[in-house]
Amino acid sequence: MMEAMIEIQGLRKNYRGIRGLNEFSLRVERGDLVGLVGPNGAGKSTLIKILATLLPADSGSACVAGEDVAKTPAAVRAAVGYLPDVPGVYQDMRIAEFLEFFADAFRLKEPARGGAVARALAQAGLEERRDDFVEHLSLGWKQRLHLAKTLLHDPRVLLLDEPATGLDPLARIALREQLRQLHAAGVTILISSHILADLEDICTRIVFIADGKNVNEVQAAASAAGPAGALLHCEIEWEGAAEAAERVLAAIPGAAIIEKKGNWRRIELPGGAAQASSLLRGLLDAGVAVLHFDARGPGLEERYRRTFGGRP
């Protein structure tokens, strides 16, 4: 078994009689990139704040990088980079001053301090703007700066609470790419977000949370076909007349057409990978000129709808 970088057992947290976490448990192994998904008020921010040592739990236990968040909070903070959903910003500081301020807060000493600031400027793409005031940055550039600040002390674990909120598409793409690079470098990441497509694109696992409890957990890789018998969605496009393809589709037990546009279909297959293989073989044997065939598990948005139903 791999080393657990985050290990949570039975966490509880109440706010004036309202339950924020209810026996929540989770294990995140070294190098995992785990997405935390759930409705508003599900307990995502509460969990991340407890792991960042900013909020005490009522009961249960949580360890980060082998350190107990309640018993050794200083050691946890040394291992963790935390980015809140609404990060504080000092608008009247210059960008380099902002990073130097937090380098001091992380108690970095020279020469490591200067190297960390230079590295953060490079990571954020702000080397040429180091003397600009923070207030002159767009929201996307401020978020880059905040993430660079979070990485100053070279944390082994990142706790990110809604980091993409309010970002434009290009800024979200840049954020995803940076998180991929950090993941590839071995940093363990726990990220909450309402932007499901972003999580599906980068995470290794997705954990669903509601009413402070674990609801479900799925493999995030949308391209994984899954085992035989697992529900799959299959996208098919072909060239030429539709009659032969329609006959093959109609012969597949339990297959349901979800979307239909010209010679393109999205099919739900209850029989998993084996049934998808049989469908493709049947199309080719029938002489259908298949242009595109892609079988994968239901997307994260659909899994979310199935898990949470009508929850806001």
N, C-alpha and C positions, 0 to 999 in steps of 0.2 A: 504493500500500500504506500502511495506517495505521501509526502509530508503535508500536513494540513497547515495552511497559512492563516485560515480563519476557521475557528471551530466554535459553534454556538450550540448550547444545550438548554432548552426549556426557558428561554428568556420571557419575562413578563414585565410589562410597564403600563401603569394606569395614570391617567390624567383626570383628577377630580371625578373619579368614578367611571370615566370613559376608558376602555381598554385600548391601549396603543399596540401592545404586543401580547400574545396569548400563547405561551408555551412554544415559541418559535425556535426551531433548530435548523442548523445548516452547517455543512462542511465544505470549505473551498480549498482545493489543493494548490500547491505551489504551481504557478504558471497558468492557472485558470483565468478566464475572462468571463465572469458571470453577470448576467443581466437580472435585475430585480424588477418585476413587473406587477402592477396591481392598480386598482382604482384609487382615487383620491382618498386619503385617510386610512389606507390599508396598513400603514405602519412602516413604509419604506424609509422615510426620513428619520423616524424614531430609531430604527435599527442601525442606520448608518451613524447617527450621532452617538449611540451607545458604543459602537465599535471605535469611534474616533475619540472616546473618553470624554465627550462633552455632556453626556447625560447618563446618570446612574440608572441601572436596571433595578426593578423591585425584587426580582428573584431570577434564578437561573445563572448561567455562566457564559462568558465569552472570552476567547483567547485570540490574539492576533500575533502572528510570527512567534508563537510559543509563549507569549506573555499574557497574563490575565489583565483584562481592561480595568477591573476594579482594584486589584492588588498592586499592580505595577504599571500605573498609567504613564509614567514618564518613559518607560521602555517601549510601550506601545506607540506613543507619539513619535519616538525616534524612528520607528519602523514604518510609520503610516504617512501617506500624503492624502489630505482631506480637502475636497472641493465642495462647499455647500451649494445649495440651489440658488441662493442669492449671495454671492461672495461680496465681502466688503471691499471697497476701493477708495484709495486716497487720491482724489482727482487733482489736487494741487501739487503732487509729486511728479518729478520727471521719471521716465520709465526705469532708467538705471537706478535711481534713488529708491524707487519702490522695491526693486529686487534686492538692493543692498540692505534696506530696512528689514526685509524678511529673512535675509541671510543672517543678520544679527539675531533676529528672533529665534532662528534655528540654532543659534550659538556656533555658527561656523567661524573658524579662525583662519587667518592667512597661512599659507597660500591657497587653502581649499576654498576660502570665501570668494576670492577674486575669480578663481576658476569656475565656481558654481554659477556666479552671476553671468560670466561670459558665455557659459554653456546654456543658461536659461535664455539669454538674449538670442542666441543662435537657434535654439529649439523653437522659439516663438516667431522667428523671422523678423526680429526687431532690432537687429544690430545697428542698422543705419538710422534708427529712430530713437536711440537710447537717450537723447537729450530732449525729446518731445515730452510734453505733459500728458499724463494719463488721460485727462479729460478730453484730449483731442482724438483718442482712439475710438473707432466704431465698436459696437457691441461684440462683433466677432473677434476683433483684435484684442479687446479687453479679455475675452475668454481665453485666448491664446496666452496672454500675459498671466492670467490667474493660474492656468495649468502649469506654465513654466515656473511660477512661484512655488506651486505645490511640489514640484520635482527638485527644488533646490538642494534638499538634503539627501537626494538619491534614495527615496523610500523603496521598500521592498513590496509594499502593499498600497494600492490606490483605492480610495473610497470616494466615489463620484456621485453626487446627488443631482440629477437632472442637468448635466453639463451642457446639453444642446438646446435648452429652452431659449427661444427667441432668436436663435441663430439663423441666418439665411442659408440657402442650400449649399453655397460654396464653402461657407464657414463650417457647416456640418460635415461636408466631405473632408475638409482639412482635419477636423477633430477626429473623425473615424480613422483616417490614415495615421495620425499620431498615436492613437490608441493601439492600432495594429502593430506599429513599430515597438511600442512599449511592451506589448504582449509578446512579440517575437524576442525581445530582449530578456524575457523571463519575469517581468513584473506581474504580480498577481493583482487582478482588478475586479472590484465589485462596483457595478454601475446601475443606478436606477434611472429609468427614463419612461416617458409616455410615447416616445417616438419609436414605435415597434420596428419599423423597417431598419432603423439604424442598429438596433440591438441584434436583429436577425442577421445583419450583415457581418457583424464582428464577433459576437459572443460564442463561446464554446458551449455554454449551458444557459438556460433561462429558468428562473425560479419565480413562480406565481405566488403572490401573497395577498390575502384578504382578511379583514378583521383581525389582523395581527398574527395570522396563522399561515403555515405552509399549505397551499392549496394544490399545487401541481408542480412538476418539474419536467422540462423537455430538453432534448438535444436541440441546439439552436441551428445547426447546419441544415438549411432548407433543402440543400441538394441531396441529403442522405435519403436513399430510397427506403431504408428500414427493412426489417425482417419480413419474411413471407407471412401474410395474414395481417400486416399493418396497413391501415388505411392510407391510400396514396391519391394524389391529384396528378393527372397526366394531361399535358398539353400536346396536342397533335395538330400538325398542318400538312396538307398534301396538295399535290398538283393534279389537275384534271377533274373528271366527273366525280360526284360524291357517292354514287350508288354503291360501288364496291366497298368503300370505307364504311358507309352507314350499315351495310349488311354485317360486316365484321364486328362493329361496335355493338349492334343489336344482339349478337350471339354471345357476348361476354356476360356471364352471370353476375347480376347485381350492379353492373356498370350504370352510372347515372350521368347524363350530360348536364353540367353546371352552367356552361356558357357556350354560345354558338355564334360564330361570325364567318360567313362564307365557307371556306374550306378549313377553318380553324375550329377546334373543339377543346374545351376543358372538361375532362371526364373524372368522376370520382370512382375509384376502384377499391372495393372492400377487401380484395384478395392480395394486396401488397405486391411485392417485387415479382413474385412468380406470375401473378395475373398480368402485370404490366409487360413482362417478357412474352407471355402468350399472346397478348394483344398486338404487340409489334410484329411477332412472327406471323400472325394471322393476316395483318395488313400487307406484309411483303409477299406472302404466299398468294394473296388475292390480286397481286399485281398493282397495288396502290403505290404511287410515286410519293413516298414520305419525304417531306422537306424538313420537318422538325418533330422530334419526339423527346419529351422531357417528363420523367416521372419523379415525383418527390412527395414528401409528407406535406400535410396541410400547413400553410404558412402561419406565421406567428399571429397575425391579425385574426385568422379564423380560430386558432387555438384559444386566443384571448376571448373571443365571443362565446365559444363553447364553454369555457371555464367560468366566465363571470356573467354570462347572459345579459340581462338588462341593467346591470350595475352601472351607475354613472362613472 
